[in-house]
Amino acid sequence: MMAVRTDATPTPELRIAGVTRRFGGLVAVADVSLVVAGGRIHGLIGPNGAGKSTMISLISGFLRPNSGSIVFDGHELTQLEASAIARLGVARTFQRAAPLLGLSALENVTAGMHLHYRSWLGAVLLRLPAMRREARDHAEAARALLDRVGLADAAETPAGTLTFGELRFLEIARVLAMQPRVIMFDEPAAGLNQPESQLLATILRDLRHAGVGILLVDHDVPFVFDLCDEITVMESGKVIATGDPRQIYDDPRVRAAYLGDADEAAL
């Protein structure tokens, strides 16, 4: 079972409006607007340096915009810390998976559940019965998540010994443990082989079906076009096009800036 919220209330939209971020004299993101709706996959593509990863960092609270608005579930996110944004249900992955070294895969996923522990600190420190029951429940849920991402047999394996692809899926399991309502994936398919990419696509589709909103950044154009309901294209920090995959493929500005002579059959 996926550790995501599946209550009857639709996932609120993540709405980005007029966001700009400067680094000194460099404008990394310029007046960007887009919407990530629950139960939909929104692709964010563009050449290197377009501002895609910067956008994820702005939304998730690792950077603050110079101007603009980022709203989720009635909350303005631009002045919140990353931890507060995560508690609201907005999560992200990173281009470089960074497991908690020294811990097993299972312990890494369990650590992702810290936002949802009900036991008070004293119960945790004293290992009172209520805390032990809760810890068992979390361990069971973590094993289910590892199974969902193909790592059931690696539960007790030290995270530092996992392969590149396994680390990718461990990070996804850890993010799912946070029970997010919106997930931003930063280059999740990079470096994966074909079976791993197929598993990733299945996970993303399952999340969409569960009502989770997804912002997908990736350079694998066929992967993005096959999965996404809507795509935004950035170039030099600016949005140059937004639409469904066919509209984006046919847009001459997008082809000139990014797609070039991409094989239509591959899309």
Order of alpha helices (4+ residues) and beta strands (2+ residues): beta-beta-beta-alpha-beta-beta-alpha-beta-alpha-alpha-alpha-alpha-beta-alpha-beta-alpha-beta-beta-alpha
